[in-house]
């Protein structure tokens, strides 16, 4: 076993010990929601069958499914102490959560979002600069999505700023890859190192992002009778909040 493998194994052991509850919760959350999406069509929804609603549903359900897949990878990265990679993916999950919220609570936004994606692809193949694309980039920028979040959540701006600090090349990030300044200069680190503060922040943020994304999803997709898996999920959240 190489030195890096030994270090990673140690980090996994420490993380598993300190964050046993959070890891177990994420695993249960993941299993329930994967099964819920896989069996989505088994439950009768209250949603008028038209192009508008079907298109929004298609976009939202696929974005949500993609988020769950990314969340699984993030959970494993945090466990191994790969905080930079985990941070970049959590930031992406946060952006997707905002986008799902925006599309779920604004009827015609899905059309603009699809147009935005198409124009982005066209501009990559051409040197032409599109005024419409610039406008759409602004509309779907993170700052605008935070501003248009419903219901309003002031802490989102702070959370996103911190996630950017931890995933971009920044002083905050450098603090995690060096021991600090000594007489001989910086001691460089080429292997992961356990950081309890960051691991705790990432686990809590990940749990909240998945939960908020599901709540936005359920605000758009209402059921004649709530699915058993969602009842199971609500019980999981209740147990977590009440310390069971």
C-alpha positions as CSV (number, residue, x, y, z in Angstrom):
1,X,0.0,0.0,0.0
2,X,1.4,3.4,-1.0
3,X,1.8,6.3,1.4
4,X,-1.1,8.2,-0.2
5,X,-3.4,5.1,0.2
6,X,-2.4,4.9,3.9
7,X,-3.2,8.6,4.5
8,X,-6.5,8.3,2.6
9,X,-7.5,5.2,4.7
10,X,-6.7,7.1,7.9
11,X,-8.8,10.1,6.8
12,X,-11.7,7.8,6.0
13,X,-11.5,6.1,9.4
14,X,-11.4,9.5,11.2
15,X,-14.3,11.0,9.1
16,X,-16.4,7.8,9.5
17,X,-15.9,8.1,13.3
18,X,-16.6,11.8,13.7
19,X,-19.5,12.1,11.2
20,X,-21.2,8.7,11.5
21,X,-24.7,10.2,11.8
22,X,-24.3,12.6,8.9
23,X,-22.9,9.9,6.6
24,X,-25.7,7.5,7.6
25,X,-28.3,10.2,7.0
26,X,-26.9,11.0,3.5
27,X,-26.9,7.3,2.6
28,X,-30.5,6.8,3.7
29,X,-31.5,10.1,1.9
30,X,-29.8,8.9,-1.2
31,X,-31.5,5.4,-1.3
32,X,-35.0,6.8,-0.7
33,X,-34.8,9.6,-3.3
34,X,-33.2,7.4,-5.9
35,X,-36.0,4.9,-5.5
36,X,-38.5,7.7,-5.5
37,X,-37.3,9.1,-8.9
38,X,-37.0,5.6,-10.4
39,X,-40.6,4.9,-9.5
40,X,-41.8,8.4,-10.2
41,X,-44.5,7.4,-12.7
42,X,-46.2,5.0,-10.2
43,X,-47.8,7.9,-8.4
44,X,-50.6,10.0,-9.8
45,X,-49.7,13.7,-9.9
46,X,-52.0,16.8,-10.0
47,X,-50.5,18.5,-13.0
48,X,-52.4,19.5,-16.1
49,X,-51.1,17.6,-19.1
50,X,-49.8,20.2,-21.5
51,X,-46.5,21.2,-23.2
52,X,-45.8,23.9,-20.6
53,X,-46.0,21.6,-17.5
54,X,-44.5,18.6,-19.2
55,X,-41.5,20.6,-20.4
56,X,-40.9,22.0,-16.9
57,X,-41.3,18.6,-15.3
58,X,-38.8,17.1,-17.8
59,X,-36.2,19.7,-17.0
60,X,-36.7,19.7,-13.2
61,X,-36.8,15.9,-12.8
62,X,-33.6,15.5,-14.9
63,X,-31.8,18.3,-13.0
64,X,-32.8,16.7,-9.7
65,X,-31.7,13.2,-10.8
66,X,-28.3,14.7,-11.9
67,X,-28.0,16.4,-8.5
68,X,-28.5,13.1,-6.7
69,X,-25.7,11.4,-8.7
70,X,-23.3,14.3,-8.0
71,X,-24.3,14.2,-4.3
72,X,-23.2,10.6,-4.1
73,X,-19.8,11.5,-5.5
74,X,-19.5,14.4,-3.1
75,X,-20.2,12.2,-0.1
76,X,-17.3,9.9,-1.1
77,X,-14.9,12.8,-1.8
78,X,-15.5,14.3,1.7
79,X,-14.9,10.9,3.2
80,X,-11.5,10.7,1.5
81,X,-10.5,14.2,2.4
82,X,-10.7,15.5,-1.2
83,X,-12.2,18.8,-0.1
84,X,-11.3,20.9,-3.2
85,X,-13.1,18.5,-5.6
86,X,-16.0,18.1,-3.1
87,X,-16.3,21.9,-2.8
88,X,-16.4,22.4,-6.6
89,X,-19.2,19.8,-6.9
90,X,-21.2,21.2,-3.9
91,X,-21.0,24.7,-5.5
92,X,-22.5,23.1,-8.7
93,X,-25.2,21.4,-6.7
94,X,-26.0,24.7,-5.0
95,X,-26.4,26.4,-8.5
96,X,-28.6,23.6,-9.7
97,X,-30.8,23.9,-6.6
98,X,-31.3,27.6,-7.3
99,X,-32.1,26.8,-11.0
100,X,-34.7,24.2,-10.0
101,X,-36.3,26.7,-7.6
102,X,-36.4,29.3,-10.3
103,X,-38.0,27.1,-13.0
104,X,-40.4,25.5,-10.5
105,X,-41.8,28.8,-9.3
106,X,-41.7,30.7,-12.6
107,X,-43.9,29.3,-15.4
108,X,-42.2,30.5,-18.6
109,X,-38.5,30.4,-17.4
110,X,-37.9,26.9,-18.8
111,X,-38.2,28.3,-22.4
112,X,-35.6,31.0,-21.7
113,X,-33.3,28.4,-20.1
114,X,-33.5,26.1,-23.1
115,X,-32.9,29.0,-25.4
116,X,-29.9,30.0,-23.3
117,X,-28.4,26.5,-23.5
118,X,-28.9,26.4,-27.3
119,X,-27.3,29.8,-27.8
120,X,-24.4,28.9,-25.6
121,X,-23.8,25.8,-27.8
122,X,-24.1,27.9,-31.0
123,X,-21.7,30.6,-29.8
124,X,-19.1,27.9,-29.0
125,X,-19.1,26.9,-32.7
126,X,-19.1,30.5,-33.9
127,X,-17.2,33.8,-33.3
128,X,-20.5,35.7,-33.3
129,X,-21.4,37.4,-30.1
130,X,-25.1,37.4,-29.3
131,X,-26.8,40.2,-27.4
132,X,-29.6,37.9,-26.5
133,X,-27.2,35.4,-25.0
134,X,-25.6,38.1,-22.9
135,X,-29.0,39.0,-21.5
136,X,-29.8,35.4,-20.8
137,X,-26.5,34.8,-19.1
138,X,-27.3,37.7,-16.8
139,X,-30.8,36.3,-16.2
140,X,-29.5,32.9,-15.2
141,X,-26.4,34.1,-13.3
142,X,-26.1,32.9,-9.7
143,X,-26.6,36.4,-8.3
144,X,-29.9,36.7,-10.2
145,X,-31.1,33.3,-9.2
146,X,-30.4,34.1,-5.6
147,X,-32.2,37.4,-5.9
148,X,-35.2,35.6,-7.5
149,X,-35.2,32.7,-5.0
150,X,-38.6,31.9,-3.5
151,X,-39.1,32.0,-0.6
152,X,-36.2,34.5,-0.1
153,X,-33.2,33.1,1.7
154,X,-30.7,35.8,2.7
155,X,-28.0,33.3,3.8
156,X,-27.7,31.9,0.2
157,X,-25.5,34.7,-0.9
158,X,-23.1,34.1,2.0
159,X,-23.2,30.3,1.5
160,X,-22.4,30.7,-2.2
161,X,-19.5,33.1,-1.5
162,X,-18.0,30.7,1.0
163,X,-18.3,27.8,-1.4
164,X,-16.5,29.8,-4.1
165,X,-13.7,30.5,-1.7
166,X,-13.3,26.9,-0.9
167,X,-13.3,25.7,-4.5
168,X,-11.5,28.5,-6.4
169,X,-7.8,29.2,-6.1
170,X,-8.0,31.5,-3.1
171,X,-6.2,32.2,0.2
172,X,-8.8,30.2,2.1
173,X,-8.0,27.2,-0.2
174,X,-4.2,27.7,0.3
175,X,-4.6,27.6,4.0
176,X,-5.7,24.0,3.6
177,X,-2.7,22.9,1.5
178,X,0.1,24.2,3.6
179,X,1.1,24.0,7.3
180,X,1.7,27.8,7.4
181,X,4.8,30.0,7.3
182,X,7.8,28.8,9.1
183,X,11.4,30.0,9.1
184,X,12.2,27.8,6.1
185,X,9.1,29.0,4.3
186,X,5.9,27.1,3.4
187,X,5.7,23.4,4.0
188,X,3.9,22.0,1.0
189,X,1.4,19.3,1.1
190,X,0.8,16.8,-1.7
191,X,-1.7,14.5,0.0
192,X,-5.2,15.0,1.5
193,X,-5.4,16.0,5.2
194,X,-8.4,15.7,7.5
195,X,-10.1,19.0,8.3
196,X,-13.0,18.6,10.7
197,X,-14.4,22.1,10.2
198,X,-14.6,21.8,6.4
199,X,-15.9,18.2,6.5
200,X,-18.7,19.2,8.9
201,X,-19.6,22.3,6.8
202,X,-19.7,20.2,3.6
203,X,-21.8,17.4,5.1
204,X,-24.4,19.9,6.5
205,X,-24.5,21.9,3.3
206,X,-24.9,18.8,1.2
207,X,-27.8,17.5,3.4
208,X,-29.6,20.9,3.1
209,X,-29.1,21.3,-0.6
210,X,-30.6,17.9,-1.3
211,X,-33.5,18.6,1.1
212,X,-34.2,22.1,-0.4
213,X,-34.1,20.7,-3.9
214,X,-36.6,18.0,-3.1
215,X,-38.9,20.6,-1.4
216,X,-38.9,22.8,-4.5
217,X,-39.5,19.7,-6.7
218,X,-42.5,18.8,-4.5
219,X,-43.8,22.4,-4.7
220,X,-44.1,22.0,-8.4
221,X,-45.2,18.3,-8.5
222,X,-48.2,17.7,-6.2
223,X,-49.8,14.3,-5.7
224,X,-53.3,13.1,-5.2
225,X,-51.9,11.0,-2.5
226,X,-48.4,11.5,-1.1
227,X,-46.0,8.7,-2.2
228,X,-44.9,6.2,0.5
229,X,-41.3,7.0,-0.2
230,X,-41.9,10.7,0.5
231,X,-43.6,9.8,3.8
232,X,-40.5,7.7,4.5
233,X,-38.3,10.6,3.7
234,X,-40.3,13.0,5.9
235,X,-39.9,10.5,8.8
236,X,-36.1,10.4,8.1
237,X,-36.0,14.2,8.4
238,X,-38.2,14.2,11.5
239,X,-35.8,11.7,13.2
240,X,-32.8,13.8,12.3
241,X,-34.3,17.0,13.6
242,X,-35.4,15.2,16.8
243,X,-32.1,13.4,17.3
244,X,-33.3,9.8,16.7
